[in-house]
Amino acid sequence: MTGPRPDSFAALLGIEVARRHAGHTVATLRTDDRHANPHGTVHGAVFYAVCGAAVAAAANDETHSGIISSVLVEYLQPAAIGEELFAEVSREISTEREDIFTGTVRRGEGGDLLAWVRARGTRRSRGS
């Protein structure tokens, strides 16, 4: 049985993803001028991309393939260009077919809280 493939889109954006354990992942991105919005802070779509990479990795493992159906990012405060976005996501609830994930985005590991993350995905056995 093969596991999940690498996230090519996350890699293209420079997002690094690490699995802490099943259903728990971290995604990080060091921001630069390419990530700026018109206000000179990190664009909301960049937050969303980092969160999405973390959720996707948390939903996929050696035995399950998760199809993400929703991701909600609640922005609490902006990030400055040059800061690291640190998204950490964990599977909180599993039903027969779905997983619910929650997490945060911080200014680096252990830094200020920048956003809340909540996501839902359909779970299926890998290979089906």
Stockholm file with secondary structure:
# STOCKHOLM 1.0

chainA/1-128         MTGPRPDSFAALLGIEVARRHAGHTVATLRTDDRHANPHGTVHGAVFYAVCGAAVAAAANDETHSGIISSVLVEYLQPAAIGEELFAEVSREISTEREDIFTGTVRRGEGGDLLAWVRARGTRRSRGS
#=GR chainA/1-128 SS CCCCCCCHHHHHHTCEEEEEETTEEEEEEECCGGGBCTTSBBCHHHHHHHHHHHHHHHHCCSSEEEEEEEEEEEECSCCBTTCEEEEEEEEEEECSSEEEEEEEEEESTTCCEEEEEEEEEEEEETTC
#=GC SS_cons         CCCCCCCHHHHHHTCEEEEEETTEEEEEEECCGGGBCTTSBBCHHHHHHHHHHHHHHHHCCSSEEEEEEEEEEEECSCCBTTCEEEEEEEEEEECSSEEEEEEEEEESTTCCEEEEEEEEEEEEETTC
//
